[in-house]
């Protein structure tokens, strides 16, 4: 299940960051609990985090040949595929017990949502590119590149932010890989190395 895969990766990534960089890691969850999308961003903002990373596993039609990893920025999706990914991830709000006023990604509101991210957009782009490059070095799967779409979980984040889709659980090869501890550890290491690249670039300034 996605929730198990992503939690394993997040915990492994957190350990790498804390042990090697001495940075404090704030998790949106450390066990099998559901956290509303809006609350995840709020946790990051309240902690005054330097970066916000949302880790997910993708899906396509059952037994689809679609596979690979991709990293998203918060912008309005340019392709149908990107819009579909955002739609699936945003449907998580149906699991939320309390109603929350999420932004409507249409017309003027979606432009405002994009504008709020502009101050961190360049650094978010660098982080996304670094994640894809480092994962590509470590994973035997397709590099699907950096994309953009409207994700509720990223709206309002006051720091550089990205959403990572680590693979397709509907693809037998990706699913087999994502079930293995070593593969999930390689994903965590790739993301960690991207964070190190980010830190080296921006801390000098």
Secondary structure as UniProt FT lines:
FT   HELIX           2..21
FT   HELIX           37..46
FT   TURN            47..48
FT   STRAND          51..58
FT   TURN            62..63
FT   STRAND          69..74
FT   HELIX           80..90
FT   HELIX           91..95
FT   HELIX           107..115
FT   TURN            116..117
FT   HELIX           118..138
FT   STRAND          143..149
FT   HELIX           152..154
FT   TURN            155..156
FT   STRAND          160..168
FT   TURN            169..170
FT   HELIX           172..178
FT   HELIX           181..203
//
